[in-house]
Amino acid sequence: MAFNESEIKKYSQILDEFCQKHGPPPRIHDKLKWEYKIENQSVFLLEVRPRWDNPEEQTKFPYFKTTFVKTSQTWKLYWRRANGRWDRYDPYPTGKSLREILEIVKEDKHQCFFG
């Protein structure tokens, strides 16, 4: 079941804050910026860049995914492999809040999210 309107608003504020605080600085947003997408019970962080072969177009590459599991009230954390497959982030597979999950992603102790 998808998030309701108030949940989307709450999570959007958290994600806006995270992207502004930890993402690329505004002066390079024409070359690289972060965005997010909320889809059903999942949240994706996206790296947005101009296409290498057509700078007028942008590519959006999701590099982080978390999914809320309503029955357990937890967030499952995933990282994206080079082959495009999403794998559970085994060091911290779940969190109790979106903020907790974003803190784990920011730290990136195992270099799965930012290389």
N, C-alpha and C positions, 0 to 999 in steps of 0.2 A: 504494500500500500504506500502511496506517495506521501511526502510531507504535506502538511496543511499550510495554509497561507502564513500563519504566525510563525511556524517553524522555519519556513523558507526565509522570512524576513530576518529572524534571529540568526540563522546560519549565514545568510548573506552578509550581515553586519560583521560577523566574526571573520569571514573569509576576506571581505574588503579590507579590514584592518590588517590581517595577516599579509595579504599581497602588497599593501602599501608599505608596511613596516619591514618586511623581509625580502620583497621582490626587487627587481632591477629598479634603479632610480629613474624618475620621470624623464631626465635628460636623454635617456637612451631608449625610450619606449617606441621610437620609430624602428629600432633594431631588435629589441627584445622586451617583452613584458609578460606578466602573469595574468591569467584570468581563471575563473572557475566556472563550473557547470554543475547544477543540481538536477539530478535525474532520478525520479522515483525516490528511493531511500538511499541513494548514493551521491557522493560529492567527489568531483574530479578537479584537480588543479592542472592547468594547461600552460604550456610554454608557447607563446605566440611570437612568431618571427616572419619576416618577409621570405617568400620562396627563393631559393638560391638561383633558380632559372627564370624567375619572373618576379622581381621585387615588388611589383604592383599588387600581387596576391599575397595573402598571409597563410601560413601553416599553423595549425593548432595541434600541439602534441601533448596528450595527457600523460603525466608522469607520476601521478599519485591518485589513489582511489581509496575512499573509505565508505563503508556501508553500515547504516544503522540497522540493528536487529532489535525489533520492538519487543519480542518475547523475553530477551535477556537484558534489554536496556543497555546494550553495549555497541560500540563501533568496531567493526572489523577493518583492519588496515592492510592494504595491498600495495605492492610496488610493481612497476612494469619492466619486464625483461626486454632485452634487445630484440627478441623475436615477436614482441608485441603482446605476449601472454601476461596476464595478471597473476601474481603469486602472493600468497599471504606473507606478511612481513613477520617471520618467525620470532625474532627477538622480542617483539611487542605485538602479538597478533590482535589484541583487542585493547580498547580504552573505554573509560566511562563517560567521556565527553568529547565533543569535537575539538575543544581547546587543548585537551590532553593529547589527542592524536596529532594536532598541528605542532605541538611542542616536540613530539617524537620525530616528526618529519623534519622540523627545523634543525634539530641536533644531528640527524642523519649519521649516527655513529658507525653504521656499516656501509655507508656511501651507496645506498640503493636509490636514493631519490635525486641527488644532485651530482653523483659521480665522484 
